[in-house]
């Protein structure tokens, strides 16, 4: 049995009273007995004999042997072949992020746009002509695709709500040619009036609102430009929406000083949100990670306690609820492999008001080193080819047990922190791995209570597009 134990193929971990073994290459998670866990640990540490002769340990060895026999590890040639397939796959663009407005009415403390001289010499708003040409470009770039994705972004995209309406109207004119568009928007919620909301729902625009935790936390982190609190205005807009959780996803930014995760989660639930993304704050250029090493143990325990709270209070937690949990549980159960952290630069691009293409908003710089072409001259395929090479097999992630579940980490975070999209940030690696551990634990507990659907039901709701493109 020990000849099959390769540290690159196996990951062992325990949470509370549960023990798990992950077949890394097969992306398969197993819940194992305490005895099997003890034997596996012993074998992985180099001990060929466990010296356990009791019936319990004999059964545990059989349990492990059955698991190991199901492994299908890849050799180095197969991994190299998979790497080439990723890089040689025909390029198809099926989505565009439209930066309708690079201006914003809020002055969030952690916003990457607050770095000195960020886009100060660029247009603040996209023109109608640019937006329509972007739709034409997308269709011409990938004419054989029938369904495209448009994500309205900013800044605050609802500052250009009139342009958003014109984009939807223009894109709808292609329905006669069999072309369909699905829309998403990320907004700060201050301009999400009943009339605006009604229009977005009528046109099936998935909505994600950025709102931070409790009122005190939000007003500290997300005031208006003049310093005035924004919480009451956003809550007023949200409160006017019936069944808000069926239409809007909440995106909460977690900072190192705002840790009470259960309180944050309960606040979002009280506002009516069902799908809630808790996202750790991103490092701004030139700064150390906002989560120092001493805060990580506190965050890990609070995250686990939040998961246990969800197990006890939300029987539908597998499909809806805390997005990092549902996404990781789905990935574990469906054995999904992620070779990239998200779709940016791979199947989608961000278009600025200046008509420049970037992999995503986070990678825009004054020097334009991440620029991937423009609307006039088209996509720079050399830049695209270089970006596509940033898969997990070309990073230090290739040796990590979490590689297929993580996808390599956010390019924007990496660039902001190290000016290198291939860089990894140790703090965020630790946090991502803990989220995967907790997802396995929650999955096991929900299965024990028969709260997991028998078939592999996909994550429900109209919010899945945002999750897929944003990498949540």
C-alpha positions as CSV (number, residue, x, y, z in Angstrom):
1,X,0.0,0.0,0.0
2,X,2.8,2.4,0.8
3,X,4.1,2.5,-2.8
4,X,1.0,4.4,-3.8
5,X,1.5,7.1,-1.2
6,X,2.8,10.1,-3.0
7,X,2.6,13.4,-1.3
8,X,1.5,15.0,-4.5
9,X,-1.4,12.6,-4.8
10,X,-2.8,12.7,-1.2
11,X,-3.8,15.3,1.3
12,X,-4.9,14.4,4.8
13,X,-6.7,16.7,7.2
14,X,-9.0,16.8,10.2
15,X,-11.6,19.2,11.4
16,X,-13.3,18.8,14.8
17,X,-14.3,15.1,14.9
18,X,-14.0,14.4,11.2
19,X,-11.1,13.0,9.2
20,X,-10.6,13.4,5.4
21,X,-8.4,12.2,2.6
22,X,-8.2,14.0,-0.7
23,X,-7.2,12.3,-3.9
24,X,-5.5,15.4,-5.3
25,X,-5.2,14.4,-9.0
26,X,-8.6,12.7,-9.0
27,X,-10.1,15.6,-7.1
28,X,-12.0,13.1,-4.9
29,X,-12.7,13.6,-1.2
30,X,-13.1,10.7,1.2
31,X,-14.4,10.8,4.8
32,X,-12.2,8.2,6.6
33,X,-12.2,6.6,10.0
34,X,-9.9,7.8,12.8
35,X,-7.9,4.5,12.5
36,X,-7.5,4.9,8.7
37,X,-6.4,8.5,9.3
38,X,-3.8,7.4,11.8
39,X,-2.5,4.7,9.5
40,X,-2.3,7.1,6.5
41,X,-0.4,9.7,8.5
42,X,2.0,7.0,9.7
43,X,2.6,5.7,6.1
44,X,3.1,9.2,4.7
45,X,5.7,10.0,7.4
46,X,7.7,7.0,6.2
47,X,6.6,4.3,8.6
48,X,6.0,1.1,6.6
49,X,4.3,-0.7,9.5
50,X,1.7,0.6,11.9
51,X,2.2,-2.2,14.4
52,X,-1.6,-2.3,14.9
53,X,-3.0,-5.8,14.8
54,X,-6.5,-5.2,16.2
55,X,-9.5,-5.8,14.1
56,X,-10.2,-2.1,13.9
57,X,-6.9,-1.4,12.3
58,X,-7.1,-4.3,9.9
59,X,-10.5,-2.9,8.7
60,X,-8.9,0.6,8.5
61,X,-6.1,-0.8,6.2
62,X,-8.7,-2.4,4.0
63,X,-10.6,0.9,3.9
64,X,-7.4,2.7,2.8
65,X,-6.5,0.1,0.3
66,X,-9.9,0.4,-1.4
67,X,-9.4,4.2,-1.6
68,X,-5.9,4.0,-3.0
69,X,-7.0,1.4,-5.5
70,X,-9.4,4.0,-6.9
71,X,-6.6,6.5,-7.6
72,X,-5.8,7.4,-11.2
73,X,-2.6,9.5,-10.8
74,X,-1.1,11.4,-13.8
75,X,2.6,11.0,-14.7
76,X,4.8,13.9,-15.7
77,X,4.2,13.3,-19.4
78,X,0.4,13.4,-19.0
79,X,0.6,16.6,-17.0
80,X,2.8,18.1,-19.7
81,X,0.3,17.0,-22.3
82,X,-2.6,18.6,-20.3
83,X,-0.6,21.8,-20.0
84,X,-0.1,22.0,-23.8
85,X,-3.8,21.3,-24.4
86,X,-4.7,24.3,-22.3
87,X,-2.2,26.6,-24.2
88,X,-3.2,25.3,-27.7
89,X,-6.9,25.5,-27.2
90,X,-8.6,27.8,-29.8
91,X,-9.3,31.2,-28.3
92,X,-12.9,32.0,-28.0
93,X,-14.2,35.2,-26.4
94,X,-17.7,34.7,-24.9
95,X,-17.9,37.5,-22.4
96,X,-17.1,41.2,-22.0
97,X,-16.8,43.3,-18.9
98,X,-18.0,46.8,-19.9
99,X,-16.5,49.6,-17.8
100,X,-19.4,51.9,-18.2
101,X,-18.0,54.3,-15.6
102,X,-14.6,54.6,-14.1
103,X,-16.0,57.2,-11.8
104,X,-17.7,56.4,-8.5
105,X,-19.8,58.3,-5.9
106,X,-18.3,56.4,-3.0
107,X,-14.8,56.6,-1.6
108,X,-14.2,53.1,-0.2
109,X,-11.1,52.9,2.0
110,X,-9.7,49.7,0.4
111,X,-10.6,50.4,-3.3
112,X,-7.7,49.6,-5.7
113,X,-8.8,52.8,-7.6
114,X,-7.6,54.9,-4.7
115,X,-4.0,54.3,-5.4
116,X,-2.1,57.5,-6.5
117,X,-2.7,58.7,-10.1
118,X,-4.9,55.7,-10.9
119,X,-6.4,56.3,-14.3
120,X,-6.3,60.1,-13.8
121,X,-5.6,60.7,-17.5
122,X,-8.3,58.4,-18.8
123,X,-12.0,58.9,-19.7
124,X,-14.3,58.5,-16.7
125,X,-17.3,57.3,-18.8
126,X,-17.8,55.0,-21.8
127,X,-19.6,56.4,-24.8
128,X,-22.6,54.9,-26.5
129,X,-20.6,54.4,-29.7
130,X,-17.9,52.5,-27.8
131,X,-20.4,50.3,-26.1
132,X,-22.2,49.3,-29.3
133,X,-19.0,48.7,-31.1
134,X,-18.0,46.4,-28.2
135,X,-21.1,44.3,-28.8
136,X,-20.3,44.1,-32.5
137,X,-16.7,43.1,-31.7
138,X,-17.8,40.3,-29.4
139,X,-20.1,38.8,-32.0
140,X,-17.5,39.1,-34.8
141,X,-14.8,37.7,-32.6
142,X,-16.8,34.6,-31.8
143,X,-19.5,34.2,-34.5
144,X,-20.2,30.6,-33.8
145,X,-21.3,31.3,-30.1
146,X,-25.0,31.7,-29.5
147,X,-24.9,33.0,-25.9
148,X,-22.7,35.8,-24.7
149,X,-22.1,37.4,-21.3
150,X,-22.0,41.1,-20.6
151,X,-21.0,42.3,-17.2
152,X,-21.6,46.0,-16.4
153,X,-18.8,47.2,-14.1
154,X,-17.0,50.3,-12.8
155,X,-16.5,52.4,-10.8
156,X,-20.2,52.6,-10.3
157,X,-21.9,51.5,-13.5
158,X,-25.3,52.9,-12.5
159,X,-23.9,56.3,-12.9
160,X,-24.4,55.5,-16.6
161,X,-27.7,53.7,-16.3
162,X,-28.9,55.4,-19.5
163,X,-26.0,53.8,-21.3
164,X,-26.7,50.4,-19.8
165,X,-30.3,50.6,-21.1
166,X,-29.0,51.4,-24.6
167,X,-26.6,48.5,-24.5
168,X,-29.4,46.1,-23.6
169,X,-31.6,47.4,-26.3
170,X,-28.8,47.2,-28.9
171,X,-27.8,43.7,-27.9
172,X,-31.4,42.6,-28.0
173,X,-31.6,43.5,-31.7
174,X,-29.4,40.5,-32.4
175,X,-32.0,38.0,-31.1
176,X,-33.3,37.8,-34.7
177,X,-30.0,36.3,-35.7
178,X,-30.1,33.7,-32.9
179,X,-27.8,35.6,-30.6
180,X,-28.6,35.8,-26.9
181,X,-27.0,37.9,-24.2
182,X,-27.0,37.4,-20.4
183,X,-26.2,40.3,-18.2
184,X,-24.7,40.9,-14.8
185,X,-23.9,44.1,-12.8
186,X,-21.9,44.8,-9.8
187,X,-23.1,48.0,-8.0
188,X,-22.6,49.7,-4.7
189,X,-26.4,49.9,-4.3
190,X,-26.7,53.7,-3.7
191,X,-28.4,54.2,-7.1
192,X,-30.5,51.0,-7.1
193,X,-33.9,52.8,-7.0
194,X,-37.1,50.9,-7.4
195,X,-37.3,52.0,-11.1
196,X,-33.7,50.9,-11.8
197,X,-34.2,47.6,-10.0
198,X,-37.5,47.0,-12.0
199,X,-35.7,47.5,-15.3
200,X,-32.8,45.2,-14.3
201,X,-35.1,42.4,-13.3
202,X,-37.3,42.8,-16.3
203,X,-34.2,42.4,-18.5
204,X,-32.9,39.5,-16.4
205,X,-29.7,41.3,-15.3
206,X,-28.1,39.4,-12.4
207,X,-27.3,41.9,-9.6
208,X,-24.5,41.9,-7.0
209,X,-24.4,44.6,-4.4
210,X,-21.3,45.5,-2.5
211,X,-22.2,46.1,1.1
212,X,-20.0,45.5,4.1
213,X,-21.3,43.7,7.2
214,X,-22.8,45.8,9.9
215,X,-23.8,49.5,9.6
216,X,-20.7,50.6,11.6
217,X,-18.3,48.6,9.5
218,X,-19.9,49.6,6.2
219,X,-19.9,53.4,6.9
220,X,-16.3,53.2,8.0
221,X,-15.2,51.4,4.9
222,X,-17.6,52.6,2.2
223,X,-18.6,56.3,2.8
224,X,-19.5,58.8,0.0
225,X,-16.7,60.8,-1.5
226,X,-17.6,63.7,0.9
227,X,-17.4,61.3,3.9
228,X,-21.1,61.0,4.4
229,X,-22.3,57.5,5.5
230,X,-23.9,55.4,2.7
231,X,-25.4,52.5,4.6
232,X,-28.9,54.0,5.2
233,X,-29.3,54.9,1.5
234,X,-28.4,51.4,0.4
235,X,-30.6,49.7,3.0
236,X,-33.5,52.0,2.0
237,X,-33.1,50.8,-1.7
238,X,-32.8,47.1,-0.7
239,X,-35.8,47.3,1.8
240,X,-38.0,48.5,-1.1
241,X,-37.4,45.2,-2.9
242,X,-39.7,42.3,-2.3
243,X,-37.9,38.9,-1.8
244,X,-34.6,40.7,-2.3
245,X,-32.7,37.4,-1.8
246,X,-34.2,36.0,-5.0
247,X,-32.8,38.8,-7.1
248,X,-29.6,40.2,-5.5
249,X,-26.4,38.7,-4.2
250,X,-24.5,40.5,-1.5
251,X,-20.7,40.9,-1.7
252,X,-19.1,41.7,1.6
253,X,-15.4,42.7,1.9
254,X,-13.8,41.4,5.0
255,X,-10.9,43.4,6.5
256,X,-8.5,42.3,9.2
257,X,-10.1,44.6,11.7
258,X,-13.7,43.6,10.9
259,X,-13.6,39.9,11.9
260,X,-17.0,39.0,13.4
261,X,-18.1,36.8,10.5
262,X,-21.3,35.4,12.2
263,X,-22.5,38.9,13.0
264,X,-21.8,40.0,9.4
265,X,-23.6,37.0,8.0
266,X,-26.6,37.4,10.2
267,X,-26.8,41.1,9.3
268,X,-26.9,40.2,5.6
269,X,-29.6,37.6,6.2
270,X,-31.7,40.1,8.2
271,X,-31.5,42.4,5.2
272,X,-33.0,39.6,3.1
273,X,-30.0,38.3,1.3
274,X,-29.7,34.6,0.6
275,X,-26.5,34.4,-1.6
276,X,-23.7,36.1,0.3
277,X,-20.1,36.3,-0.8
278,X,-17.5,37.1,2.0
279,X,-14.4,38.2,0.2
280,X,-11.1,39.1,1.9
281,X,-9.9,42.6,1.2
282,X,-7.4,42.8,-1.7
283,X,-3.9,44.3,-1.1
284,X,-3.4,47.7,-2.8
285,X,-0.2,48.3,-4.7
286,X,2.8,48.5,-2.5
287,X,1.1,47.3,0.6
288,X,1.6,44.2,2.7
289,X,-1.4,41.8,2.8
290,X,-4.1,43.2,5.0
291,X,-4.4,39.9,6.9
292,X,-1.2,39.6,8.9
293,X,-0.2,36.2,10.1
294,X,-1.3,36.8,13.7
295,X,-4.9,37.4,12.6
296,X,-5.2,34.2,10.6
297,X,-5.9,31.8,13.5
298,X,-8.7,34.1,14.6
299,X,-10.2,34.3,11.1
300,X,-9.9,30.5,10.7
301,X,-11.8,29.7,13.9
302,X,-14.5,32.3,13.1
303,X,-14.9,30.9,9.6
304,X,-15.4,27.4,11.0
305,X,-17.8,28.7,13.6
306,X,-19.8,30.5,10.8
307,X,-19.9,27.2,8.8
308,X,-21.2,25.3,11.9
309,X,-23.8,28.0,12.4
310,X,-25.0,27.5,8.8
311,X,-25.1,23.7,9.3
312,X,-27.4,24.2,12.2
313,X,-29.7,26.9,10.8
314,X,-29.8,26.5,7.0
315,X,-30.8,23.1,5.6
316,X,-30.5,24.4,2.0
317,X,-26.9,25.5,2.6
318,X,-25.6,23.2,-0.1
319,X,-27.2,25.2,-2.9
320,X,-27.6,28.7,-1.5
321,X,-26.0,30.7,1.2
322,X,-22.3,31.4,1.8
323,X,-20.9,31.4,-1.7
324,X,-17.4,30.2,-0.9
325,X,-18.9,27.2,0.9
326,X,-21.4,26.4,-1.8
327,X,-18.9,26.7,-4.6
328,X,-16.3,24.6,-2.9
329,X,-18.8,22.0,-1.9
330,X,-20.1,21.8,-5.5
331,X,-16.5,21.5,-6.8
332,X,-15.7,18.7,-4.3
333,X,-18.9,16.8,-5.0
334,X,-18.7,17.2,-8.8
335,X,-14.9,16.7,-8.9
336,X,-14.5,19.9,-10.9
337,X,-11.0,20.8,-11.9
338,X,-10.0,24.5,-12.2
339,X,-6.9,25.2,-14.2
340,X,-7.3,29.0,-13.8
341,X,-8.7,31.1,-11.0
342,X,-11.5,32.6,-13.2
343,X,-12.4,33.4,-16.8
344,X,-10.7,36.8,-17.1
345,X,-8.2,36.9,-19.9
346,X,-9.2,33.3,-20.9
347,X,-12.8,33.6,-22.2
348,X,-13.6,37.2,-21.2
349,X,-12.0,40.6,-21.3
350,X,-12.5,44.0,-19.7
351,X,-13.1,47.0,-22.0
352,X,-12.3,50.5,-20.6
353,X,-14.0,53.7,-21.6
354,X,-10.8,54.4,-23.6
355,X,-11.6,51.3,-25.7
356,X,-8.6,49.3,-24.3
357,X,-8.9,45.6,-23.5
358,X,-7.5,44.2,-20.2
359,X,-7.9,40.8,-18.6
360,X,-9.8,42.5,-15.8
361,X,-10.3,45.8,-14.1
362,X,-7.7,45.0,-11.4
363,X,-5.0,44.7,-14.0
364,X,-5.4,48.2,-15.5
365,X,-2.3,50.4,-15.0
366,X,-1.0,53.7,-16.3
367,X,1.8,52.0,-18.1
368,X,-0.6,49.5,-19.7
369,X,1.7,46.5,-19.2
370,X,-1.3,44.2,-19.0
371,X,-3.1,45.7,-22.0
372,X,-4.4,43.0,-24.4
373,X,-5.4,45.2,-27.4
374,X,-8.1,47.7,-28.2
375,X,-11.4,48.0,-30.0
376,X,-9.9,49.5,-33.1
377,X,-6.9,47.1,-33.8
378,X,-8.4,44.1,-32.1
379,X,-7.0,41.6,-29.5
380,X,-3.2,41.2,-29.1
381,X,-3.0,37.4,-29.5
382,X,0.6,37.4,-28.3
383,X,-0.6,38.9,-25.0
384,X,-3.5,36.5,-24.8
385,X,-1.1,33.5,-25.5
386,X,1.1,34.7,-22.7
387,X,-1.8,35.1,-20.3
388,X,-3.2,31.7,-21.1
389,X,0.1,30.2,-20.0
390,X,-0.7,31.3,-16.4
391,X,-2.4,28.1,-15.5
392,X,-1.7,26.0,-12.4
393,X,0.9,23.8,-14.1
394,X,3.1,26.9,-14.8
395,X,3.1,28.2,-11.3
396,X,4.4,26.9,-8.0
397,X,0.7,25.8,-7.5
398,X,1.5,22.7,-9.6
399,X,2.8,21.0,-6.4
400,X,-0.1,22.2,-4.2
401,X,-2.8,19.8,-3.1
402,X,-5.4,22.5,-3.6
403,X,-4.5,23.3,-7.2
404,X,-7.6,22.0,-8.9
405,X,-9.9,23.6,-6.3
406,X,-8.2,27.0,-6.2
407,X,-7.1,27.5,-9.8
408,X,-4.0,29.4,-8.8
409,X,-5.3,32.5,-7.0
410,X,-6.5,35.9,-8.2
411,X,-4.4,37.6,-10.8
412,X,-5.4,41.0,-9.6
413,X,-4.3,40.3,-6.0
414,X,-1.0,38.9,-7.3
415,X,-0.3,41.9,-9.5
416,X,-1.2,44.4,-6.8
417,X,1.0,42.6,-4.3
418,X,4.0,41.5,-6.3
419,X,3.6,43.1,-9.8
420,X,3.5,39.6,-11.1
421,X,0.3,37.8,-12.1
422,X,2.0,34.4,-11.4
423,X,2.9,35.3,-7.9
424,X,1.1,33.6,-5.0
425,X,0.4,35.3,-1.6
426,X,1.0,32.9,1.3
427,X,-1.7,34.4,3.5
428,X,-4.4,33.9,0.9
429,X,-3.2,30.4,0.1
430,X,-3.6,29.5,3.8
431,X,-7.1,31.0,3.8
432,X,-8.2,29.3,0.6
433,X,-7.0,25.9,1.9
434,X,-8.9,26.4,5.1
435,X,-12.1,27.2,3.1
436,X,-11.7,23.9,1.2
437,X,-11.2,22.0,4.5
438,X,-14.3,23.6,6.0
439,X,-16.3,22.9,2.8
440,X,-15.5,19.2,3.1
441,X,-16.5,19.2,6.7
442,X,-19.8,20.9,6.0
443,X,-20.5,18.6,3.1
444,X,-20.0,15.6,5.4
445,X,-22.3,17.0,8.1
446,X,-25.0,17.8,5.6
447,X,-24.7,14.3,4.0
448,X,-25.0,12.8,7.5
449,X,-28.3,14.7,7.9
450,X,-29.5,13.7,4.4
451,X,-29.6,17.4,3.4
452,X,-27.7,16.9,0.1
453,X,-29.7,16.3,-3.0
454,X,-29.1,12.8,-4.5
455,X,-28.3,14.2,-8.0
456,X,-25.6,16.8,-8.6
457,X,-27.8,19.8,-8.5
458,X,-26.1,22.9,-9.8
459,X,-25.9,26.0,-7.8
460,X,-29.4,27.6,-8.2
461,X,-30.5,31.1,-9.1
462,X,-29.7,33.7,-11.7
463,X,-26.6,34.6,-9.8
464,X,-24.3,31.9,-11.2
465,X,-22.9,34.0,-14.0
466,X,-21.5,36.5,-11.6
467,X,-19.9,33.7,-9.5
468,X,-18.3,32.1,-12.6
469,X,-16.9,35.3,-14.0
470,X,-15.8,36.8,-10.7
471,X,-14.2,33.6,-9.4
472,X,-16.2,33.5,-6.2
